[in-house]
C-alpha cells in the first residue's frame, strides 16, 4: 500500500533532520521540531512515513512515559533514549532521531487542577538542557567525555501552549502546525482506500461529504466496513465457537471483499458521525469539564444553579438553614423533567480532595414518585454535605444508564 506523504510535511521534517546533521558554520539551529495540530490528523503516521522514506532510525518515547512514581525516572529515560539514538548513528552509520509522542499530554498544564509534579519539572528542564547542549548528554551518576553526535528531537502534540514557555522558544524548538489542506486530504484518503479500487471522483465525494472530519475518521471508516464480514462470520460458525475457531484454527480465515461502493461508504460514515453527535449530546463529559474549569473561577459573582449559596451555611450540619432555603428553579425544573419522563432521581457528593479523582459517593436513595419528597431529600442532602460538592443525577431504570449529571452545590 503506497501511502501519501504531504509535501509540506515532508519538507519540514526532512529539512529539520538533515540540517541538524550538517555542520553549518555560525548557524545556530533548534534541536527540537514540534509538530502540533488537531487530533487525528495523522501527525505521527506522516512522521513514520518520512522516516521510512529517508531510512532514518527512530527511538520512541510515549507521553505516558513522562510520569513515574519515582521522581527523576522520566528525565533519566529521555537521556537514556537520546544516547541510544546517538549509538545507532555511530554503529549503523545512519541518521537517527528521538521521537516523543503526545508531549503536551505528558508534560503540559491544561488548567489549574493539573498536577505539576517534580517529574514534569525535570522533563522540561532535561529537554531544555539537551537542546542547549546536544553533544553533551550525561546519565545521572556517570560522566562520559566523548561528545555525542547531534540527534534531532521530534515531538508531537495537540496544544503546545500548555508546555513550559522557555521550552518552546524559537532557539530550542521549531514549530510546525500541521493542518492538511484539501489536496493533502485527497492524497491521504486516496492512499487509505487505494487497495479497494475507489476512483478519484469517489475519493473527492467522500472527502467533500465529511469535510470537517479528521484524517483518522477515514481509516476508521474503512475498518468499519469490514464489520459486516465479521458479523457474517460469527453468525455462520456460531458465537459459542468463535473463540476456538479464531485462536486454535489450523487454516487461515478468508473473507470476501466488502462493499466499497461510495454510497455504502457514505452511509456508514453518516452512522459514525451520528455516534459522534450522540456522544456530544450526552453532555456528561462536558459537565465534568465544566466542573474542572469553573472550580478556579467561582469568585466571579455570577449566580447560577451551580453557584455556591450567597450566604455561607452554618458550620453545624443540622441542615436547618439549608433546608429552609428554596432550591434554585433550574434544579427544581430538572427534577420535574426527570420524574415526568419516568427517570429515577438520585444525589451524589464528594469532598474537595476526592473531587479531582471523581470519587463520588451516593446520598440516601430517593424513594417514591413524589416530586415534593424528592426535593425534600435533595435539600436534606445539601444540608448534610454543605462543605462538599453535591450533584443531582437522573437514571433511566430500563437500562440503568445515566441521562443527567449536574453539580448544584460547591463548597
Buried (B, 14 or more C-beta within 10 A) or exposed (E): EEBBBBEBBBEBBBEBBEBBBEEEEEEEBBBBBBBBBBEBBBBBBBBBBBBEEBEBBBBEBEBEBBBBEEEEBBBBBBBBBBBBBBBBBEEEEEBBBBBBBBBBBBBBBBEEEEEEBEBBBBBBBBBBBBBEEBEBBBEEEEEEEEEBBBBBBBBBBBBBEBBBEEBBEEEBBBBBEBEBEEEBBBBBBBBBBBEBEBEEEBBBBBBEBBEEBBBBBBBBBBEBBEEBBEEEBBEEBEEEEEEEBEEEEEEEEEEEEBBBEBEEBBEBBEEBBEEEEEEEEBBEEEBEEBBBEBBEEEEEEEEEBBBBBEEEBEEEEEBEBBBEBEBBEEBBEBBBEBBEEEBBBBBBBBEEEBBEEEEBEEBEEBEEEEBEEBBBBBBBBBBBBBEBBBBBBBBBEEEEEEBBBBBBBBB
